[in-house]
Amino acid sequence: MVENGGCKDGNSTLLNGKYDLGRLLGHGTFAKVYHARNLKNGKSVAMKVVGKEKVIKVGMMEQVKREISVMKMVKHPNIVELHEVMASKSKIYFAMELVRGGELFAKIAKGRLKEDVARLYFQQLISAIDFCHSRGVYHRDLKPENLLLDEGGNLKVTDFGLSAFSEHLKQDGLLHTTCGTPAYVAPEVIGKKGYDGAKADLWSCGVILYVLLAGFLPFQDDNLVAMYRKIYRGDFKCPPWFSSEARRLVTKLLDPNPSTRITIAKIMDSSWFKKSVPRSVRTKEEEEMEKEKQYDESYFEKTKLQPETLNA
Ligand code: ATP
């Protein structure tokens, strides 16, 4: 238990006498994520701060507990690592591996990726998802905003806030909660008749692969119902610059019928996926990440958080 969650000590904000809180890195619906430093070992972490009141109000406390259990379980090079969890009267703190390269989303916002670069990220995404599924964990909210990049150009899956365990399956062996982000959600999840979490995650991976290669979404419409109709029908077109192998894989992932949708084993065996990524692609990505590195130690000193911000 944190006795002095976010107290002021001199000029800085100390958390449990252990972490020095720095700048805000990002925020989601329920959480703010700060750069923090472990005073014992000097290592930087990402500190996710979740307000209990807000979470309880919308009945999401069980979900937060689930996020913690899942993150403790899934240790993989392409999944953000949870170091420890602390709590004060009003907040829950997740001390996580700091991923310094920002969201994959920001990269795509600058334009579509070359196939070799997209392949590198997609291989890492599938490796992480395969690991989760083998442990009975389904992410259920895969999208480029939840995929972070480290300085080495490695992809890290985060935000297991909507994840499910296989033990949540109903008697029919399916999950029944409709969740996710509309543009990335599988047709059978919208259909509300129950779905296989693994198949639904693979659909989202298909949307992500399409977005990486195209620079825009496969299913778009200002009207949500019209967009869902397109998703149901699997009504999308690959742009002419997709290679025929990429086109084949995207089409097999975005199969509206979950029982014929491609499996992870078959993805890994597909010719597009199996191609090795040239070293030059990795090096270039690493160099770019290094240039974009925003959170160096001197920056941390200049941007230390004031306690009133934390309580806001
Ligand atoms: P949502 O509303 O999508 O459920 P959330 O409230 O659970 O989000 P996160 O998505 O976990 O919050 O984090 C919010 C943002 O903080 C991320 O989009 C990212 O920009 C940043 N962030 C999260 N984790 C890390 C990390 N480990 N390292 C660096 N930045 C991070």
Residues whose N, C-alpha, C, O or C-beta is under 5 A from the ligand:
A	BS01	ATP	L25 G26 H27 G28 T29 F30 A31 V33 A46 V80 M96 E97 L98 V99 E145 D159 G161
